[in-house]
């Protein structure tokens, strides 16, 4: 394993995330209050890109089924959960039935912890041990 430059600190403001690919891996580089973390960018539940989710402190929420992960440890905090979708009462019944069917199929899929990668910052370079 070796550290590889994957980003510049100036390109990832505090409270944001960025998708990068390096060493054959998809990574989510997170800037949580000035501290950088690197995690696998695919949710272990349904493979959604975690960089498209939301970040609150060091907790990242998956954009697809709302599983939550601590970016420091990669541990799953909660979820996935079935969201209440506004407007479901006005979609055609066949569409609502399909959404509920997909939810029933995907809900039992186990959600594992995320892989985390060591990070170091040198100057403005963000390096990840891949």
C-alpha positions, 0 to 999 in steps of 0.5 A, a space after each residue: 500500500 502507498 499514499 497517492 494524491 487524490 485531491 487538493 484541500 482547496 477543492 473540498 471546502 469544510 462540510 463537503 465531499 468529493 468523489 475520486 477514483 484512484 488505485 481502482 477504487 471509488 472513494 469519497 473524500 470528506 472534509 469534516 470541519 477541516 479534517 479529511 477522511 476517505 471512505 469507500 464511495 459506494 453504499 454497501 446497501 444498494 451501491 449509491 454514491 455516498 458523495 451525493 448524500 448529505 454530511 452533518 459533522 462526521 455523519 454521512 447519510 446515503 442519498 438513496 435509502 438514508 443509511 447513516 455512517 460515521 466517516 471517521 470509523 466507517 461504522 453504520 450508525 443507522 438505517 437504511 430506512 424507508 423515507 416518507 415521500 411527499 406526493 405519494 398520495 397523488 401518484 398512480 396506484 400502479 407506481 405506488 405499488 411498484 415503489 412499495 414492492 421495490 422497498 419490500 425487496 431491498 429492505 432486508 439487504 444487510 448494510 455493512 460498515 464502510 471501508 476507510 482509508 488512511 489520509 494525510 495532508 501535505 501542504 494542500 495535497 490530500 493523500 490516501 493510502 490505497 
